[in-house]
Amino acid sequence: MGKKEASGQPAAVEQSCDPRGVLRALSAEELALRSQQGCQESFAELVERYGARLYQFLHNKTDNVHDAEDLVQDTFIKAYRNIRRYRDSWKFSTWLFTIAARLASSHNRSLYHQQTVADVESGPANTSCRVGPVDATIQQEMQEGLWTVARSLSRNQYEALWLRYAEDMSIKEIAKVMRKTQVSIKVLLYRARMNLAERLRNMAAEDEKADRALRNEKLSIMKMEGA
């Protein structure tokens, strides 16, 4: 077992850590437990495994590239400092995303306070980066167009969808991350699916209308040319 530094943080345990190939085969929960024993390579594997996913999650909560990058770093720092508090009764991703969500909430509250003090009127929320899958029936056919449509959903609806389908969290786990009741999460998911389906129907109707107009225009040109 690894020694602990005077600061209380896990010390590096070189001999107890396996090669990267072995670490990649471990679950996130196993890596977290090894990190508790001081295996820094195990925590580095967690950073590599969740870094990009955390960034996208936090980018959609802050709508700012630099803030999202800073919050990703802050999340991993806090997770490392508190790794001994992790319990494998929860999925590691749930524990990690809970830390990220709370840091983002604190960041947004601080930003709002600064804007209020400066008497800056807040504009409408920017949803240009809200993307995410919807349900299993269309997930296999998802393309960039669907991700683009999902950007119009509310922040909470997007977040619930993202955690449910991209992170594969249960309703109970999502409720913990978003600090809401399980009933609220079910309602959010239902409304998000309904809203997205409505947008897709409207887009399909608009596309059909545009295609019909284009066909009519082509027919008119052909008649004018005597075709």
C-alpha positions, 0 to 999 in steps of 0.5 A, spaced: 500 500 500 502 506 498 504 512 503 501 518 504 504 525 503 504 530 509 499 534 506 494 528 506 494 527 498 496 520 496 503 519 494 505 516 487 506 508 488 510 506 482 511 499 483 504 498 485 501 501 478 500 497 472 502 499 465 497 503 461 495 497 457 492 494 463 490 500 466 485 501 460 482 494 461 480 496 468 473 500 470 473 507 472 470 504 479 477 500 479 481 506 477 478 510 482 479 505 488 487 504 486 487 512 486 485 512 493 491 507 494 496 513 491 496 510 484 497 516 480 497 513 473 490 510 475 488 517 476 491 519 470 487 514 466 481 517 469 483 524 466 484 521 459 478 517 459 473 523 462 476 529 460 473 530 453 466 528 456 467 533 462 469 538 457 462 538 453 458 537 459 461 543 462 461 547 455 454 546 455 453 549 462 457 555 461 457 557 454 464 559 454 470 555 452 475 558 457 470 557 462 469 550 460 476 548 460 478 551 467 472 548 470 474 541 467 481 542 470 478 544 477 473 538 477 479 533 476 483 537 482 477 537 486 476 529 485 483 528 486 483 532 493 477 528 495 478 521 492 478 518 498 471 520 499 469 516 493 465 510 495 464 504 489 456 504 491 456 510 486 458 509 479 465 514 478 462 518 472 456 520 477 461 522 482 465 526 478 459 529 474 456 531 480 463 535 482 463 538 475 455 540 476 456 543 482 462 547 480 459 550 474 453 552 478 457 556 483 461 559 477 454 561 474 452 564 480 458 568 481 458 570 474 451 572 475 453 576 481 458 580 478 454 582 472 448 584 477 453 588 481 456 591 474 448 593 473 449 589 466 443 586 463 443 579 462 441 576 455 438 570 453 441 564 454 446 561 448 444 554 446 448 554 440 452 548 443 447 544 446 447 537 442 445 530 445 442 524 443 435 523 444 432 516 445 434 509 443 430 508 437 433 514 433 440 514 437 443 509 432 441 513 426 443 520 429 447 525 425 450 532 425 443 534 423 439 531 429 445 534 434 444 541 431 436 540 432 437 539 439 441 545 440 434 549 441 432 545 447 433 548 454 439 547 458 436 543 463 432 538 458 439 538 454 443 536 460 438 531 462 438 528 455 446 528 455 447 524 462 441 519 460 443 517 453 451 520 452 453 518 459 448 512 460 446 514 467 440 512 471 434 516 473 437 516 480 444 518 478 441 524 474 437 526 479 444 526 484 448 530 479 442 535 477 440 536 484 433 534 483 428 529 484 427 523 480 420 525 478 423 532 476 428 528 471 423 524 468 418 530 467 425 533 464 426 527 459 419 526 457 418 534 455 425 534 452 423 528 447 417 531 446 420 538 444 425 535 440 420 530 436 416 536 435 422 540 432 423 534 427 416 534 425 416 541 423 423 541 420 420 535 416 414 539 414 419 545 412 423 541 408 417 538 404 414 545 403 421 547 400 422 541 395 415 542 393 416 549 391 423 547 388 419 542 383 414 547 381 420 552 379 423 547 375 417 545 372 415 552 370 422 553 367 421 547 363 415 549 360 418 556 359 423 552 355 418 548 351 421 542 354 
